[in-house]
Amino acid sequence: MKKILLFALICLTLVSCGPQIYQAPSFKEVSTSHKVVAILPFDVTIESRRLPKGVTAEMVQDQQRDYGYGIQSDVYGYLLREMSKDRYTVKFQDVSKTNALLNDAGLTYGDLRLKSKEEICDLLGVDAVVSGQAIMSKPMSDGAAIAVGLLVGAWGSTNSINTTITIHEGRAGELLWKYDYVASGSVGSSRQALTNALMRNSSKKFPYKKS
């Protein structure tokens, strides 16, 4: 019986940890003037102690970038479906327009870390930006799975995935809302599964929802 209980506890631990949510006291007041919100590529980090044979640092960087833009597109798709049901008080800028404006301004994926949210909002002509971070951990004993994941675009199971989604307003770049979520096990089996897990949970508390 003790072994069964311990196994059940481990399984529960591998699914997810409770989210941490922050909302600025000024959110309701500030957000009343928001009309258009942009979604930025996510900042993705794939942590590893050492790279498996055949995988270079450049390959990992490329995968991080591809995941960042992929999650951006997935989040936009999710919010677009919700927006079509008239559930939000704002509209979300098409990510193709967002990325085109960033590209025209000469901003690469790596450059986004160096720019303030205020500067980015001004560049995109929006009232606020949704951004996020995903930190993926992988045990090196399963390094072969990483190589396969990098080649086919699926990361495979992970030790843990720490994800964060945030909203910054454009006038002063103030952090208005932040949702931290930790998922593990099969939740990280694909980029889409990760995004769906994040949005399914964070959307319950997403602050632009109509009351």
C-alpha positions as CSV (number, residue, x, y, z in Angstrom):
1,M,0.0,0.0,0.0
2,K,2.8,2.4,0.8
3,K,4.4,1.8,-2.5
4,I,1.1,2.5,-4.3
5,L,0.7,5.8,-2.4
6,L,4.2,6.8,-3.2
7,F,3.8,6.0,-6.9
8,A,0.5,8.1,-7.0
9,L,2.3,11.0,-5.3
10,I,5.1,10.9,-7.8
11,C,2.7,10.8,-10.7
12,L,0.8,13.8,-9.4
13,T,4.1,15.7,-9.0
14,L,5.1,15.1,-12.6
15,V,1.9,16.7,-14.0
16,S,2.1,20.2,-12.7
17,C,2.6,22.6,-9.8
18,G,0.2,25.3,-8.8
19,P,0.4,28.6,-10.7
20,Q,1.6,31.8,-9.2
21,I,-0.4,34.9,-10.3
22,Y,0.4,38.6,-10.0
23,Q,-1.9,41.5,-11.1
24,A,-0.9,45.1,-10.6
25,P,-3.3,47.2,-8.4
26,S,-3.4,49.7,-11.3
27,F,-4.5,47.1,-13.9
28,K,-8.2,47.9,-14.1
29,E,-7.6,51.7,-14.3
30,V,-4.7,51.4,-16.8
31,S,-6.4,48.7,-19.0
32,T,-9.6,50.7,-19.7
33,S,-7.8,52.6,-22.5
34,H,-6.3,49.4,-24.1
35,K,-7.6,48.6,-27.5
36,V,-4.9,46.6,-29.3
37,V,-2.4,44.1,-27.7
38,A,0.5,42.5,-29.4
39,I,2.0,39.0,-28.7
40,L,5.7,38.7,-28.8
41,P,7.8,35.6,-29.6
42,F,8.5,33.7,-26.3
43,D,11.9,33.7,-24.8
44,V,12.8,29.9,-24.8
45,T,15.7,28.3,-23.0
46,I,16.6,24.7,-23.4
47,E,18.9,23.7,-20.4
48,S,21.4,20.9,-20.7
49,R,24.5,19.9,-18.9
50,R,26.1,18.7,-22.1
51,L,25.0,18.3,-25.7
52,P,24.5,14.8,-27.1
53,K,26.6,13.7,-30.1
54,G,25.6,15.4,-33.3
55,V,23.9,18.3,-31.6
56,T,25.6,21.7,-31.7
57,A,25.0,24.9,-29.7
58,E,23.8,26.5,-32.9
59,M,21.2,23.8,-33.4
60,V,19.9,24.4,-29.8
61,Q,19.8,28.2,-30.5
62,D,17.8,27.6,-33.7
63,Q,15.4,25.3,-31.8
64,Q,14.9,27.9,-29.1
65,R,14.1,30.5,-31.6
66,D,11.8,28.3,-33.6
67,Y,10.0,27.3,-30.3
68,G,9.7,31.0,-29.4
69,Y,8.0,31.9,-32.6
70,G,5.9,28.7,-32.6
71,I,4.6,29.4,-29.1
72,Q,3.8,33.0,-30.1
73,S,1.7,31.7,-33.0
74,D,0.0,29.1,-30.8
75,V,-0.9,31.7,-28.1
76,Y,-2.2,34.0,-30.8
77,G,-4.3,31.2,-32.3
78,Y,-5.8,30.4,-28.8
79,L,-6.6,34.0,-28.1
80,L,-8.0,34.5,-31.6
81,R,-10.5,31.7,-31.0
82,E,-11.5,33.3,-27.7
83,M,-11.7,36.7,-29.3
84,S,-14.1,35.4,-32.0
85,K,-16.4,34.5,-29.2
86,D,-16.4,38.1,-28.0
87,R,-14.8,37.2,-24.7
88,Y,-12.1,40.0,-24.5
89,T,-12.2,43.7,-24.2
90,V,-9.2,44.1,-26.5
91,K,-8.1,42.9,-29.9
92,F,-4.8,41.1,-30.5
93,Q,-2.5,42.2,-33.3
94,D,-1.9,39.6,-36.0
95,V,1.5,38.0,-35.2
96,S,2.6,38.2,-38.8
97,K,2.2,42.0,-38.6
98,T,4.0,42.1,-35.2
99,N,6.9,40.1,-36.6
100,A,7.1,42.1,-39.8
101,L,7.3,45.4,-37.8
102,L,10.0,43.9,-35.6
103,N,11.9,42.7,-38.7
104,D,11.5,46.1,-40.4
105,A,13.0,47.8,-37.3
106,G,16.0,45.4,-37.5
107,L,15.1,43.6,-34.3
108,T,16.1,39.9,-34.2
109,Y,14.8,37.3,-31.8
110,G,17.8,37.9,-29.5
111,D,17.4,41.6,-29.7
112,L,14.0,41.5,-28.0
113,R,15.6,40.8,-24.6
114,L,17.5,44.1,-24.9
115,K,14.5,46.3,-25.6
116,S,12.1,47.7,-23.0
117,K,8.4,46.8,-23.3
118,E,7.7,50.5,-23.6
119,E,10.0,50.8,-26.7
120,I,8.4,47.7,-28.2
121,C,4.8,48.9,-27.7
122,D,5.7,52.2,-29.3
123,L,7.3,50.4,-32.3
124,L,4.3,48.1,-32.8
125,G,1.7,50.8,-32.2
126,V,-0.1,48.9,-29.5
127,D,-1.3,49.6,-26.0
128,A,0.3,46.6,-24.4
129,V,2.3,43.4,-25.1
130,V,1.9,39.8,-24.1
131,S,5.2,38.1,-23.7
132,G,6.5,34.9,-22.1
133,Q,9.3,32.6,-21.2
134,A,9.7,28.9,-21.3
135,I,12.7,27.1,-19.6
136,M,13.0,23.4,-20.5
137,S,15.1,20.9,-18.6
138,K,16.2,17.6,-20.0
139,P,18.2,14.8,-18.3
140,M,21.3,14.0,-20.2
141,S,20.9,10.3,-19.7
142,D,18.2,10.6,-22.4
143,G,20.3,12.7,-24.7
144,A,19.4,10.8,-27.8
145,A,15.8,12.0,-27.4
146,I,17.0,15.5,-27.5
147,A,18.8,15.0,-30.8
148,V,15.6,13.5,-32.3
149,G,13.6,16.3,-30.8
150,L,15.8,19.0,-32.3
151,L,15.5,17.3,-35.7
152,V,11.8,16.7,-35.8
153,G,10.6,19.7,-33.9
154,A,9.3,17.8,-30.8
155,W,11.3,18.1,-27.6
156,G,10.0,14.9,-26.0
157,S,9.4,14.3,-22.3
158,T,11.3,16.7,-20.0
159,N,12.1,16.9,-16.3
160,S,10.3,20.2,-16.0
161,I,9.1,23.2,-18.0
162,N,8.8,26.5,-16.3
163,T,6.6,28.8,-18.2
164,T,5.6,32.4,-17.7
165,I,3.2,34.7,-19.5
166,T,3.1,38.4,-18.8
167,I,1.4,41.6,-19.9
168,H,3.2,45.0,-19.9
169,E,1.5,48.2,-20.8
170,G,3.0,50.6,-23.3
171,R,3.2,54.0,-21.6
172,A,5.8,53.2,-19.0
173,G,6.4,49.5,-19.6
174,E,4.8,48.6,-16.3
175,L,4.2,44.9,-15.5
176,L,0.5,44.6,-15.2
177,W,0.0,40.8,-15.0
178,K,2.2,37.7,-14.6
179,Y,1.3,34.0,-14.6
180,D,3.9,31.4,-13.6
181,Y,3.2,27.8,-14.3
182,V,5.4,24.7,-13.9
183,A,4.5,21.6,-15.9
184,S,6.3,18.3,-16.2
185,G,6.1,14.9,-17.8
186,S,3.9,14.3,-20.8
187,V,2.8,18.0,-20.8
188,G,6.1,18.8,-22.5
189,S,5.7,16.2,-25.2
190,S,5.2,18.8,-27.9
191,R,5.2,22.6,-28.3
192,Q,1.5,22.6,-28.9
193,A,0.8,20.5,-25.8
194,L,2.9,22.9,-23.7
195,T,1.1,26.0,-25.1
196,N,-2.3,24.4,-24.6
197,A,-1.5,23.5,-21.0
198,L,-0.3,27.1,-20.4
199,M,-3.2,28.8,-22.0
200,R,-5.9,26.4,-20.7
201,N,-4.8,27.3,-17.2
202,S,-3.8,30.9,-17.6
203,S,-6.9,31.8,-19.6
204,K,-9.0,31.2,-16.5
205,K,-7.4,34.3,-14.9
206,F,-6.6,36.3,-18.1
207,P,-7.4,39.8,-17.1
208,Y,-8.8,41.2,-20.4
209,K,-11.8,38.9,-20.2
210,K,-15.2,40.5,-20.2
211,S,-17.1,40.3,-16.9
